[in-house]
Amino acid sequence: MVMKSDTHPDYHWITVVMNDGTTFRTRSTYGSDGDQLTLDIDPTTHPAWTGGNQHVTNRGRAAKFRDKFKGFVK
């Protein structure tokens, strides 16, 4: 069986720069070979990974229901 040509993405090496200045090389479909990707949010600064203050928004249907009937049943 022969694979179709031009159906798979082009994986190449890029350099990722974290907020603290550290870098690592990885294979990616981002940009072209040798490009640099500078992260705005990464595991060294984001509260989801650092355990810092997290602001969880609760805006689903259950939250709307609770808000609507919050004083109804105690």
PyMOL Python script that loads the backbone (N, CA, C, O; Angstrom):
from pymol import cmd

cmd.read_pdbstr("""\
ATOM      1  N   MET A   1       0.837  -1.175   0.000  1.00  0.00           N
ATOM      2  CA  MET A   1       0.000   0.000   0.000  1.00  0.00           C
ATOM      3  C   MET A   1       0.887   1.246   0.000  1.00  0.00           C
ATOM      4  O   MET A   1       1.819   1.347   0.798  1.00  0.00           O
ATOM      5  N   VAL A   2       0.606   2.161  -0.865  1.00  0.00           N
ATOM      6  CA  VAL A   2       1.393   3.389  -1.002  1.00  0.00           C
ATOM      7  C   VAL A   2       0.621   4.537  -0.362  1.00  0.00           C
ATOM      8  O   VAL A   2      -0.579   4.695  -0.585  1.00  0.00           O
ATOM      9  N   MET A   3       1.339   5.350   0.453  1.00  0.00           N
ATOM     10  CA  MET A   3       0.696   6.512   1.076  1.00  0.00           C
ATOM     11  C   MET A   3       0.497   7.613   0.050  1.00  0.00           C
ATOM     12  O   MET A   3       1.284   7.766  -0.884  1.00  0.00           O
ATOM     13  N   LYS A   4      -0.559   8.367   0.241  1.00  0.00           N
ATOM     14  CA  LYS A   4      -0.801   9.524  -0.619  1.00  0.00           C
ATOM     15  C   LYS A   4       0.253  10.592  -0.322  1.00  0.00           C
ATOM     16  O   LYS A   4       0.632  10.799   0.830  1.00  0.00           O
ATOM     17  N   SER A   5       0.707  11.245  -1.344  1.00  0.00           N
ATOM     18  CA  SER A   5       1.674  12.317  -1.129  1.00  0.00           C
ATOM     19  C   SER A   5       0.942  13.609  -0.771  1.00  0.00           C
ATOM     20  O   SER A   5      -0.222  13.793  -1.131  1.00  0.00           O
ATOM     21  N   ASP A   6       1.631  14.500  -0.063  1.00  0.00           N
ATOM     22  CA  ASP A   6       1.106  15.815   0.328  1.00  0.00           C
ATOM     23  C   ASP A   6      -0.092  15.748   1.265  1.00  0.00           C
ATOM     24  O   ASP A   6      -0.898  16.678   1.282  1.00  0.00           O
ATOM     25  N   THR A   7      -0.238  14.678   2.047  1.00  0.00           N
ATOM     26  CA  THR A   7      -1.344  14.620   2.998  1.00  0.00           C
ATOM     27  C   THR A   7      -0.866  14.762   4.429  1.00  0.00           C
ATOM     28  O   THR A   7      -1.665  15.050   5.320  1.00  0.00           O
ATOM     29  N   HIS A   8       0.411  14.568   4.666  1.00  0.00           N
ATOM     30  CA  HIS A   8       0.938  14.644   6.017  1.00  0.00           C
ATOM     31  C   HIS A   8       1.622  15.989   6.230  1.00  0.00           C
ATOM     32  O   HIS A   8       2.267  16.515   5.323  1.00  0.00           O
ATOM     33  N   PRO A   9       1.477  16.551   7.451  1.00  0.00           N
ATOM     34  CA  PRO A   9       2.115  17.854   7.717  1.00  0.00           C
ATOM     35  C   PRO A   9       3.634  17.739   7.720  1.00  0.00           C
ATOM     36  O   PRO A   9       4.191  16.660   7.926  1.00  0.00           O
ATOM     37  N   ASP A  10       4.280  18.851   7.491  1.00  0.00           N
ATOM     38  CA  ASP A  10       5.730  18.919   7.477  1.00  0.00           C
ATOM     39  C   ASP A  10       6.230  19.158   8.897  1.00  0.00           C
ATOM     40  O   ASP A  10       6.110  20.266   9.421  1.00  0.00           O
ATOM     41  N   TYR A  11       6.793  18.120   9.523  1.00  0.00           N
ATOM     42  CA  TYR A  11       7.376  18.262  10.856  1.00  0.00           C
ATOM     43  C   TYR A  11       8.833  18.654  10.699  1.00  0.00           C
ATOM     44  O   TYR A  11       9.570  18.060   9.912  1.00  0.00           O
ATOM     45  N   HIS A  12       9.235  19.659  11.454  1.00  0.00           N
ATOM     46  CA  HIS A  12      10.603  20.146  11.385  1.00  0.00           C
ATOM     47  C   HIS A  12      11.017  20.622  12.772  1.00  0.00           C
ATOM     48  O   HIS A  12      10.186  20.687  13.678  1.00  0.00           O
ATOM     49  N   TRP A  13      12.277  20.951  12.943  1.00  0.00           N
ATOM     50  CA  TRP A  13      12.794  21.380  14.239  1.00  0.00           C
ATOM     51  C   TRP A  13      12.585  22.877  14.435  1.00  0.00           C
ATOM     52  O   TRP A  13      12.885  23.683  13.555  1.00  0.00           O
ATOM     53  N   ILE A  14      12.051  23.239  15.637  1.00  0.00           N
ATOM     54  CA  ILE A  14      11.930  24.642  16.033  1.00  0.00           C
ATOM     55  C   ILE A  14      12.519  24.796  17.434  1.00  0.00           C
ATOM     56  O   ILE A  14      12.731  23.808  18.138  1.00  0.00           O
ATOM     57  N   THR A  15      12.776  26.014  17.823  1.00  0.00           N
ATOM     58  CA  THR A  15      13.242  26.312  19.174  1.00  0.00           C
ATOM     59  C   THR A  15      12.117  27.033  19.911  1.00  0.00           C
ATOM     60  O   THR A  15      11.581  28.025  19.416  1.00  0.00           O
ATOM     61  N   VAL A  16      11.763  26.535  21.094  1.00  0.00           N
ATOM     62  CA  VAL A  16      10.725  27.139  21.921  1.00  0.00           C
ATOM     63  C   VAL A  16      11.408  27.914  23.037  1.00  0.00           C
ATOM     64  O   VAL A  16      12.282  27.387  23.725  1.00  0.00           O
ATOM     65  N   VAL A  17      11.000  29.191  23.217  1.00  0.00           N
ATOM     66  CA  VAL A  17      11.570  30.046  24.260  1.00  0.00           C
ATOM     67  C   VAL A  17      10.499  30.268  25.326  1.00  0.00           C
ATOM     68  O   VAL A  17       9.421  30.792  25.047  1.00  0.00           O
ATOM     69  N   MET A  18      10.822  29.855  26.555  1.00  0.00           N
ATOM     70  CA  MET A  18       9.896  30.005  27.678  1.00  0.00           C
ATOM     71  C   MET A  18      10.032  31.414  28.272  1.00  0.00           C
ATOM     72  O   MET A  18      10.944  32.158  27.911  1.00  0.00           O
ATOM     73  N   ASN A  19       9.117  31.775  29.187  1.00  0.00           N
ATOM     74  CA  ASN A  19       9.126  33.108  29.803  1.00  0.00           C
ATOM     75  C   ASN A  19      10.394  33.397  30.602  1.00  0.00           C
ATOM     76  O   ASN A  19      10.835  34.544  30.669  1.00  0.00           O
ATOM     77  N   ASP A  20      10.976  32.377  31.202  1.00  0.00           N
ATOM     78  CA  ASP A  20      12.181  32.599  32.006  1.00  0.00           C
ATOM     79  C   ASP A  20      13.456  32.591  31.173  1.00  0.00           C
ATOM     80  O   ASP A  20      14.555  32.664  31.723  1.00  0.00           O
ATOM     81  N   GLY A  21      13.318  32.502  29.841  1.00  0.00           N
ATOM     82  CA  GLY A  21      14.470  32.557  28.953  1.00  0.00           C
ATOM     83  C   GLY A  21      15.033  31.206  28.565  1.00  0.00           C
ATOM     84  O   GLY A  21      15.864  31.122  27.661  1.00  0.00           O
ATOM     85  N   THR A  22      14.596  30.138  29.235  1.00  0.00           N
ATOM     86  CA  THR A  22      15.094  28.820  28.865  1.00  0.00           C
ATOM     87  C   THR A  22      14.537  28.430  27.497  1.00  0.00           C
ATOM     88  O   THR A  22      13.463  28.882  27.100  1.00  0.00           O
ATOM     89  N   THR A  23      15.265  27.603  26.799  1.00  0.00           N
ATOM     90  CA  THR A  23      14.860  27.180  25.472  1.00  0.00           C
ATOM     91  C   THR A  23      14.935  25.666  25.364  1.00  0.00           C
ATOM     92  O   THR A  23      15.662  25.014  26.112  1.00  0.00           O
ATOM     93  N   PHE A  24      14.187  25.123  24.439  1.00  0.00           N
ATOM     94  CA  PHE A  24      14.324  23.719  24.092  1.00  0.00           C
ATOM     95  C   PHE A  24      13.937  23.545  22.637  1.00  0.00           C
ATOM     96  O   PHE A  24      13.179  24.338  22.078  1.00  0.00           O
ATOM     97  N   ARG A  25      14.466  22.505  22.040  1.00  0.00           N
ATOM     98  CA  ARG A  25      14.168  22.212  20.642  1.00  0.00           C
ATOM     99  C   ARG A  25      13.172  21.070  20.591  1.00  0.00           C
ATOM    100  O   ARG A  25      13.256  20.110  21.358  1.00  0.00           O
ATOM    101  N   THR A  26      12.227  21.193  19.670  1.00  0.00           N
ATOM    102  CA  THR A  26      11.224  20.157  19.486  1.00  0.00           C
ATOM    103  C   THR A  26      10.823  20.119  18.018  1.00  0.00           C
ATOM    104  O   THR A  26      11.100  21.045  17.255  1.00  0.00           O
ATOM    105  N   ARG A  27      10.177  19.045  17.648  1.00  0.00           N
ATOM    106  CA  ARG A  27       9.658  18.951  16.288  1.00  0.00           C
ATOM    107  C   ARG A  27       8.231  19.466  16.293  1.00  0.00           C
ATOM    108  O   ARG A  27       7.475  19.192  17.225  1.00  0.00           O
ATOM    109  N   SER A  28       7.852  20.214  15.256  1.00  0.00           N
ATOM    110  CA  SER A  28       6.549  20.859  15.219  1.00  0.00           C
ATOM    111  C   SER A  28       6.143  21.133  13.779  1.00  0.00           C
ATOM    112  O   SER A  28       6.951  21.033  12.855  1.00  0.00           O
ATOM    113  N   THR A  29       4.874  21.481  13.612  1.00  0.00           N
ATOM    114  CA  THR A  29       4.400  21.941  12.307  1.00  0.00           C
ATOM    115  C   THR A  29       4.376  23.463  12.252  1.00  0.00           C
ATOM    116  O   THR A  29       4.031  24.035  11.218  1.00  0.00           O
ATOM    117  N   TYR A  30       4.742  24.137  13.359  1.00  0.00           N
ATOM    118  CA  TYR A  30       4.764  25.598  13.435  1.00  0.00           C
ATOM    119  C   TYR A  30       5.869  26.149  12.542  1.00  0.00           C
ATOM    120  O   TYR A  30       6.990  25.642  12.563  1.00  0.00           O
ATOM    121  N   GLY A  31       5.570  27.166  11.769  1.00  0.00           N
ATOM    122  CA  GLY A  31       6.576  27.880  10.983  1.00  0.00           C
ATOM    123  C   GLY A  31       7.346  26.987  10.034  1.00  0.00           C
ATOM    124  O   GLY A  31       6.791  26.103   9.383  1.00  0.00           O
ATOM    125  N   SER A  32       8.641  27.245   9.976  1.00  0.00           N
ATOM    126  CA  SER A  32       9.503  26.437   9.118  1.00  0.00           C
ATOM    127  C   SER A  32      10.732  26.012   9.916  1.00  0.00           C
ATOM    128  O   SER A  32      10.922  26.447  11.052  1.00  0.00           O
ATOM    129  N   ASP A  33      11.546  25.181   9.332  1.00  0.00           N
ATOM    130  CA  ASP A  33      12.704  24.612  10.010  1.00  0.00           C
ATOM    131  C   ASP A  33      13.600  25.717  10.574  1.00  0.00           C
ATOM    132  O   ASP A  33      13.993  26.636   9.856  1.00  0.00           O
ATOM    133  N   GLY A  34      13.920  25.615  11.881  1.00  0.00           N
ATOM    134  CA  GLY A  34      14.807  26.581  12.525  1.00  0.00           C
ATOM    135  C   GLY A  34      14.104  27.786  13.119  1.00  0.00           C
ATOM    136  O   GLY A  34      14.762  28.619  13.742  1.00  0.00           O
ATOM    137  N   ASP A  35      12.785  27.916  12.953  1.00  0.00           N
ATOM    138  CA  ASP A  35      12.066  29.066  13.518  1.00  0.00           C
ATOM    139  C   ASP A  35      12.082  29.020  15.038  1.00  0.00           C
ATOM    140  O   ASP A  35      12.356  27.979  15.636  1.00  0.00           O
ATOM    141  N   GLN A  36      11.783  30.175  15.664  1.00  0.00           N
ATOM    142  CA  GLN A  36      11.731  30.299  17.108  1.00  0.00           C
ATOM    143  C   GLN A  36      10.315  30.666  17.517  1.00  0.00           C
ATOM    144  O   GLN A  36       9.717  31.583  16.953  1.00  0.00           O
ATOM    145  N   LEU A  37       9.780  29.953  18.496  1.00  0.00           N
ATOM    146  CA  LEU A  37       8.450  30.214  19.034  1.00  0.00           C
ATOM    147  C   LEU A  37       8.616  30.718  20.457  1.00  0.00           C
ATOM    148  O   LEU A  37       9.091  29.983  21.322  1.00  0.00           O
ATOM    149  N   THR A  38       8.222  31.984  20.713  1.00  0.00           N
ATOM    150  CA  THR A  38       8.312  32.561  22.046  1.00  0.00           C
ATOM    151  C   THR A  38       6.939  32.480  22.697  1.00  0.00           C
ATOM    152  O   THR A  38       5.958  33.004  22.168  1.00  0.00           O
ATOM    153  N   LEU A  39       6.877  31.818  23.852  1.00  0.00           N
ATOM    154  CA  LEU A  39       5.603  31.599  24.526  1.00  0.00           C
ATOM    155  C   LEU A  39       5.220  32.792  25.387  1.00  0.00           C
ATOM    156  O   LEU A  39       6.070  33.369  26.066  1.00  0.00           O
ATOM    157  N   ASP A  40       3.932  33.167  25.364  1.00  0.00           N
ATOM    158  CA  ASP A  40       3.406  34.199  26.255  1.00  0.00           C
ATOM    159  C   ASP A  40       3.052  33.592  27.604  1.00  0.00           C
ATOM    160  O   ASP A  40       3.282  34.207  28.645  1.00  0.00           O
ATOM    161  N   ILE A  41       2.499  32.401  27.588  1.00  0.00           N
ATOM    162  CA  ILE A  41       2.096  31.690  28.797  1.00  0.00           C
ATOM    163  C   ILE A  41       2.731  30.311  28.722  1.00  0.00           C
ATOM    164  O   ILE A  41       2.618  29.618  27.711  1.00  0.00           O
ATOM    165  N   ASP A  42       3.394  29.922  29.795  1.00  0.00           N
ATOM    166  CA  ASP A  42       4.017  28.602  29.811  1.00  0.00           C
ATOM    167  C   ASP A  42       3.914  28.001  31.213  1.00  0.00           C
ATOM    168  O   ASP A  42       3.453  28.673  32.135  1.00  0.00           O
ATOM    169  N   PRO A  43       4.331  26.763  31.386  1.00  0.00           N
ATOM    170  CA  PRO A  43       4.197  26.099  32.687  1.00  0.00           C
ATOM    171  C   PRO A  43       4.960  26.770  33.821  1.00  0.00           C
ATOM    172  O   PRO A  43       4.678  26.484  34.985  1.00  0.00           O
ATOM    173  N   THR A  44       5.917  27.653  33.531  1.00  0.00           N
ATOM    174  CA  THR A  44       6.651  28.317  34.609  1.00  0.00           C
ATOM    175  C   THR A  44       5.894  29.507  35.179  1.00  0.00           C
ATOM    176  O   THR A  44       6.237  29.990  36.258  1.00  0.00           O
ATOM    177  N   THR A  45       4.859  29.997  34.473  1.00  0.00           N
ATOM    178  CA  THR A  45       4.163  31.196  34.942  1.00  0.00           C
ATOM    179  C   THR A  45       2.659  31.024  35.066  1.00  0.00           C
ATOM    180  O   THR A  45       2.027  31.802  35.781  1.00  0.00           O
ATOM    181  N   HIS A  46       2.066  30.062  34.417  1.00  0.00           N
ATOM    182  CA  HIS A  46       0.609  29.940  34.416  1.00  0.00           C
ATOM    183  C   HIS A  46       0.115  29.292  35.711  1.00  0.00           C
ATOM    184  O   HIS A  46       0.666  28.274  36.131  1.00  0.00           O
ATOM    185  N   PRO A  47      -0.916  29.862  36.355  1.00  0.00           N
ATOM    186  CA  PRO A  47      -1.420  29.332  37.626  1.00  0.00           C
ATOM    187  C   PRO A  47      -1.897  27.882  37.555  1.00  0.00           C
ATOM    188  O   PRO A  47      -1.881  27.181  38.567  1.00  0.00           O
ATOM    189  N   ALA A  48      -2.310  27.432  36.404  1.00  0.00           N
ATOM    190  CA  ALA A  48      -2.771  26.049  36.304  1.00  0.00           C
ATOM    191  C   ALA A  48      -1.637  25.074  36.611  1.00  0.00           C
ATOM    192  O   ALA A  48      -1.883  23.976  37.110  1.00  0.00           O
ATOM    193  N   TRP A  49      -0.396  25.469  36.316  1.00  0.00           N
ATOM    194  CA  TRP A  49       0.747  24.607  36.586  1.00  0.00           C
ATOM    195  C   TRP A  49       1.474  24.986  37.860  1.00  0.00           C
ATOM    196  O   TRP A  49       2.069  24.120  38.502  1.00  0.00           O
ATOM    197  N   THR A  50       1.444  26.263  38.250  1.00  0.00           N
ATOM    198  CA  THR A  50       2.222  26.703  39.405  1.00  0.00           C
ATOM    199  C   THR A  50       1.453  26.599  40.706  1.00  0.00           C
ATOM    200  O   THR A  50       2.059  26.647  41.776  1.00  0.00           O
ATOM    201  N   GLY A  51       0.117  26.455  40.648  1.00  0.00           N
ATOM    202  CA  GLY A  51      -0.684  26.354  41.859  1.00  0.00           C
ATOM    203  C   GLY A  51      -0.985  27.701  42.474  1.00  0.00           C
ATOM    204  O   GLY A  51      -1.426  27.762  43.622  1.00  0.00           O
ATOM    205  N   GLY A  52      -0.761  28.784  41.750  1.00  0.00           N
ATOM    206  CA  GLY A  52      -1.027  30.125  42.260  1.00  0.00           C
ATOM    207  C   GLY A  52      -2.506  30.448  42.218  1.00  0.00           C
ATOM    208  O   GLY A  52      -3.348  29.559  42.093  1.00  0.00           O
ATOM    209  N   ASN A  53      -2.810  31.727  42.323  1.00  0.00           N
ATOM    210  CA  ASN A  53      -4.202  32.161  42.290  1.00  0.00           C
ATOM    211  C   ASN A  53      -4.835  31.791  40.970  1.00  0.00           C
ATOM    212  O   ASN A  53      -4.330  32.122  39.897  1.00  0.00           O
ATOM    213  N   GLN A  54      -5.940  31.105  41.073  1.00  0.00           N
ATOM    214  CA  GLN A  54      -6.666  30.722  39.884  1.00  0.00           C
ATOM    215  C   GLN A  54      -8.057  31.317  39.962  1.00  0.00           C
ATOM    216  O   GLN A  54      -8.703  31.266  41.009  1.00  0.00           O
ATOM    217  N   HIS A  55      -8.511  31.871  38.877  1.00  0.00           N
ATOM    218  CA  HIS A  55      -9.853  32.422  38.805  1.00  0.00           C
ATOM    219  C   HIS A  55     -10.682  31.498  37.932  1.00  0.00           C
ATOM    220  O   HIS A  55     -10.508  31.443  36.714  1.00  0.00           O
ATOM    221  N   VAL A  56     -11.577  30.782  38.570  1.00  0.00           N
ATOM    222  CA  VAL A  56     -12.404  29.839  37.826  1.00  0.00           C
ATOM    223  C   VAL A  56     -13.725  30.521  37.515  1.00  0.00           C
ATOM    224  O   VAL A  56     -14.406  31.011  38.417  1.00  0.00           O
ATOM    225  N   THR A  57     -14.078  30.552  36.268  1.00  0.00           N
ATOM    226  CA  THR A  57     -15.359  31.128  35.895  1.00  0.00           C
ATOM    227  C   THR A  57     -16.374  30.004  35.799  1.00  0.00           C
ATOM    228  O   THR A  57     -16.113  28.967  35.190  1.00  0.00           O
ATOM    229  N   ASN A  58     -17.523  30.216  36.401  1.00  0.00           N
ATOM    230  CA  ASN A  58     -18.572  29.210  36.412  1.00  0.00           C
ATOM    231  C   ASN A  58     -19.774  29.817  35.707  1.00  0.00           C
ATOM    232  O   ASN A  58     -20.603  30.470  36.341  1.00  0.00           O
ATOM    233  N   ARG A  59     -19.872  29.608  34.418  1.00  0.00           N
ATOM    234  CA  ARG A  59     -20.906  30.258  33.634  1.00  0.00           C
ATOM    235  C   ARG A  59     -21.773  29.272  32.867  1.00  0.00           C
ATOM    236  O   ARG A  59     -22.409  29.640  31.879  1.00  0.00           O
ATOM    237  N   GLY A  60     -21.803  28.034  33.309  1.00  0.00           N
ATOM    238  CA  GLY A  60     -22.598  27.034  32.612  1.00  0.00           C
ATOM    239  C   GLY A  60     -24.062  27.123  32.969  1.00  0.00           C
ATOM    240  O   GLY A  60     -24.481  28.008  33.716  1.00  0.00           O
ATOM    241  N   ARG A  61     -24.828  26.210  32.437  1.00  0.00           N
ATOM    242  CA  ARG A  61     -26.274  26.203  32.694  1.00  0.00           C
ATOM    243  C   ARG A  61     -26.590  25.958  34.154  1.00  0.00           C
ATOM    244  O   ARG A  61     -27.532  26.542  34.690  1.00  0.00           O
ATOM    245  N   ALA A  62     -25.807  25.091  34.817  1.00  0.00           N
ATOM    246  CA  ALA A  62     -26.046  24.825  36.239  1.00  0.00           C
ATOM    247  C   ALA A  62     -25.817  26.082  37.067  1.00  0.00           C
ATOM    248  O   ALA A  62     -26.573  26.344  38.003  1.00  0.00           O
ATOM    249  N   ALA A  63     -24.796  26.862  36.745  1.00  0.00           N
ATOM    250  CA  ALA A  63     -24.518  28.102  37.472  1.00  0.00           C
ATOM    251  C   ALA A  63     -25.646  29.107  37.268  1.00  0.00           C
ATOM    252  O   ALA A  63     -26.044  29.788  38.212  1.00  0.00           O
ATOM    253  N   LYS A  64     -26.163  29.206  36.047  1.00  0.00           N
ATOM    254  CA  LYS A  64     -27.280  30.114  35.792  1.00  0.00           C
ATOM    255  C   LYS A  64     -28.520  29.690  36.576  1.00  0.00           C
ATOM    256  O   LYS A  64     -29.250  30.534  37.095  1.00  0.00           O
ATOM    257  N   PHE A  65     -28.753  28.386  36.660  1.00  0.00           N
ATOM    258  CA  PHE A  65     -29.886  27.870  37.418  1.00  0.00           C
ATOM    259  C   PHE A  65     -29.734  28.214  38.900  1.00  0.00           C
ATOM    260  O   PHE A  65     -30.681  28.684  39.530  1.00  0.00           O
ATOM    261  N   ARG A  66     -28.528  27.975  39.462  1.00  0.00           N
ATOM    262  CA  ARG A  66     -28.298  28.291  40.872  1.00  0.00           C
ATOM    263  C   ARG A  66     -28.476  29.782  41.141  1.00  0.00           C
ATOM    264  O   ARG A  66     -29.058  30.162  42.157  1.00  0.00           O
ATOM    265  N   ASP A  67     -27.979  30.628  40.238  1.00  0.00           N
ATOM    266  CA  ASP A  67     -28.135  32.072  40.410  1.00  0.00           C
ATOM    267  C   ASP A  67     -29.594  32.484  40.366  1.00  0.00           C
ATOM    268  O   ASP A  67     -30.015  33.359  41.122  1.00  0.00           O
ATOM    269  N   LYS A  68     -30.366  31.869  39.495  1.00  0.00           N
ATOM    270  CA  LYS A  68     -31.767  32.227  39.331  1.00  0.00           C
ATOM    271  C   LYS A  68     -32.586  31.867  40.568  1.00  0.00           C
ATOM    272  O   LYS A  68     -33.481  32.610  40.970  1.00  0.00           O
ATOM    273  N   PHE A  69     -32.268  30.716  41.169  1.00  0.00           N
ATOM    274  CA  PHE A  69     -33.055  30.235  42.297  1.00  0.00           C
ATOM    275  C   PHE A  69     -32.276  30.230  43.610  1.00  0.00           C
ATOM    276  O   PHE A  69     -32.592  29.435  44.496  1.00  0.00           O
ATOM    277  N   LYS A  70     -31.281  31.080  43.762  1.00  0.00           N
ATOM    278  CA  LYS A  70     -30.431  31.043  44.949  1.00  0.00           C
ATOM    279  C   LYS A  70     -31.177  31.365  46.257  1.00  0.00           C
ATOM    280  O   LYS A  70     -30.796  30.845  47.306  1.00  0.00           O
ATOM    281  N   GLY A  71     -32.187  32.173  46.230  1.00  0.00           N
ATOM    282  CA  GLY A  71     -32.911  32.503  47.437  1.00  0.00           C
ATOM    283  C   GLY A  71     -34.173  31.670  47.646  1.00  0.00           C
ATOM    284  O   GLY A  71     -34.875  31.862  48.639  1.00  0.00           O
ATOM    285  N   PHE A  72     -34.467  30.770  46.749  1.00  0.00           N
ATOM    286  CA  PHE A  72     -35.697  30.003  46.789  1.00  0.00           C
ATOM    287  C   PHE A  72     -35.667  28.899  47.837  1.00  0.00           C
ATOM    288  O   PHE A  72     -36.611  28.774  48.618  1.00  0.00           O
ATOM    289  N   VAL A  73     -34.616  28.100  47.873  1.00  0.00           N
ATOM    290  CA  VAL A  73     -34.513  26.965  48.795  1.00  0.00           C
ATOM    291  C   VAL A  73     -33.259  27.140  49.613  1.00  0.00           C
ATOM    292  O   VAL A  73     -32.196  27.491  49.101  1.00  0.00           O
ATOM    293  N   LYS A  74     -33.412  26.884  50.915  1.00  0.00           N
ATOM    294  CA  LYS A  74     -32.235  27.002  51.810  1.00  0.00           C
ATOM    295  C   LYS A  74     -31.850  25.672  52.339  1.00  0.00           C
ATOM    296  O   LYS A  74     -30.891  25.566  53.104  1.00  0.00           O
TER     297      LYS A  74
END
""", "prot")
cmd.dss("prot")
cmd.show_as("cartoon", "prot")
cmd.util.cbc("prot")
cmd.orient("prot")
